[in-house]
């Protein structure tokens, strides 16, 4: 039998979109999976929506108190029993063969700690808004190479749903660092990638909803205070990896400037091309 894969959805007030997200997971060509939904004290009908979907692979949990993003994401990891894990936000989507392609890559390449694919950007109506490409090469690439170069170009790991990773590596990393509010996924995937090879698939096997009203939209220029905090977290991430990735003080300063420019560019993109 193929190894079990744990797909996690950390949910909070996600009733509007979570059904579509869940259906994209249940329709995967790779069927040996468990779907773990952890509701972080939602104030809407998220739990009722999930309970109405009849599939024994779904395991719904409700937190007794609100744990916040890092706490809820770590709770997801704690509940996983699969050999491989994919975490997906409650409004994003997977192509039907996403798990099959990424898990096959991890099975075929034991030295890979992470497999990832390109992302198709869509709006709330599913209309295409572009693509988010991973690191330029295809196949196995040293994870530290991707982490380091990403600091000067873009976050090659992108949104969580683009990545499938080994559970034992996630445990070694220690999960998501609560010191971060906005880039906890970036920090986590850098930490995972630094422990081995990354297998890159240049096909858009996942979908990320771009929204002005999302957390991402807020930090990308809509809220100056959140943008400032976002950049500060990026600087902290650089300092955290300074020795391992051999980053100089000058390179850190350059990376911070690039991050500010990318925030500005993302804000313009959201304003011009995304209506909500």
Secondary structure as GFF3:
##gff-version 3
##sequence-region A 1 276
A	DSSP	beta_strand	5	11	.	.	.	ID=ss1
A	DSSP	alpha_helix	18	26	.	.	.	ID=ss2
A	DSSP	beta_strand	33	39	.	.	.	ID=ss3
A	DSSP	alpha_helix	46	51	.	.	.	ID=ss4
A	DSSP	beta_strand	58	62	.	.	.	ID=ss5
A	DSSP	alpha_helix	68	79	.	.	.	ID=ss6
A	DSSP	beta_strand	84	87	.	.	.	ID=ss7
A	DSSP	beta_strand	93	94	.	.	.	ID=ss8
A	DSSP	alpha_helix	98	108	.	.	.	ID=ss9
A	DSSP	beta_strand	112	122	.	.	.	ID=ss10
A	DSSP	beta_strand	128	132	.	.	.	ID=ss11
A	DSSP	beta_strand	139	142	.	.	.	ID=ss12
A	DSSP	alpha_helix	143	150	.	.	.	ID=ss13
A	DSSP	three_ten_helix	160	162	.	.	.	ID=ss14
A	DSSP	beta_strand	163	166	.	.	.	ID=ss15
A	DSSP	alpha_helix	167	173	.	.	.	ID=ss16
A	DSSP	alpha_helix	184	193	.	.	.	ID=ss17
A	DSSP	beta_strand	197	209	.	.	.	ID=ss18
A	DSSP	alpha_helix	215	217	.	.	.	ID=ss19
A	DSSP	pi_helix	218	222	.	.	.	ID=ss20
A	DSSP	alpha_helix	224	240	.	.	.	ID=ss21
A	DSSP	alpha_helix	249	273	.	.	.	ID=ss22
###
